[in-house]
Amino acid sequence: MDEKRDLDNVAMLACTFGCDALFEHGYVTVAEEGALQVSPLAAAIPEIDTHIQERLAGRTVTRWSPKREPYYQWHRTHTFKELPPA
């Protein structure tokens, strides 16, 4: 699939610091059904953690859909910052 041409499903407008940069750097992702998932590694950076906790935690992404889920799944697998294996 050519993701660049699937703009209806791969593109999502987001403010620069509110969501987009945090998403692109893997500090937040979109879980199945659209719930915002926060990386446990975000807590290590106080400014990021505070911003997420005050403005984003507990939110649901309205742009989630079954057609978009494969892209979010890719992000969870390749970009989202998980804890390293023990």
C-alpha positions in Angstrom: 0.0 0.0 0.0 1.3 3.5 -0.8 0.7 5.4 2.4 1.6 8.7 0.8 -1.5 8.5 -1.4 -3.9 7.4 1.3 -4.4 10.8 2.8 -7.9 10.2 4.0 -6.6 7.6 6.4 -2.9 8.5 7.1 -3.1 12.2 7.6 -4.3 13.8 10.9 -4.1 17.5 11.7 -2.6 18.1 15.1 -1.0 21.1 16.8 2.8 21.2 16.8 3.4 20.6 20.6 0.1 19.4 21.7 0.1 16.2 19.8 2.0 16.1 16.5 5.6 16.4 17.9 4.8 14.0 20.8 3.3 11.5 18.4 6.2 11.8 15.9 8.7 11.3 18.7 6.9 8.3 20.1 5.8 9.8 23.5 2.1 9.2 22.6 0.3 6.9 20.3 -3.2 5.9 19.4 -4.4 2.6 20.9 -7.2 0.5 19.3 -10.5 2.3 19.4 -8.7 5.7 19.5 -7.6 6.0 23.1 -4.5 8.1 23.5 -1.7 6.0 25.0 1.2 7.7 26.8 4.7 6.3 26.8 6.1 5.4 30.2 9.3 7.1 29.1 7.5 10.5 28.9 7.7 10.7 32.7 11.5 11.0 32.5 11.1 14.5 30.9 9.2 16.7 33.3 8.1 19.3 30.7 6.7 16.6 28.4 5.2 14.7 31.2 3.5 17.8 32.6 2.1 18.8 29.2 0.8 15.3 28.5 -0.8 14.9 32.0 -2.4 18.4 32.0 -3.7 18.5 28.4 -3.7 15.1 26.7 -4.0 12.2 29.2 -7.3 10.4 29.1 -8.3 11.8 25.7 -9.7 9.9 22.8 -8.6 10.6 19.2 -11.6 11.4 17.1 -9.8 10.5 13.9 -9.5 6.8 14.8 -11.3 4.4 12.4 -10.8 0.8 11.3 -9.3 2.1 8.1 -6.7 4.1 10.0 -6.0 1.4 12.5 -3.2 -0.2 10.4 -1.3 3.1 10.4 -1.7 3.5 14.2 -0.6 -0.1 14.7 2.5 0.6 12.6 3.2 3.6 14.8 2.8 1.6 18.0 5.2 -1.0 16.7 7.9 1.2 15.1 7.8 4.6 16.8 6.1 4.5 20.2 8.6 4.5 23.0 8.0 1.4 25.1 9.9 0.3 28.2 13.0 -1.8 27.2 12.6 -5.5 27.8 13.7 -6.5 31.4 
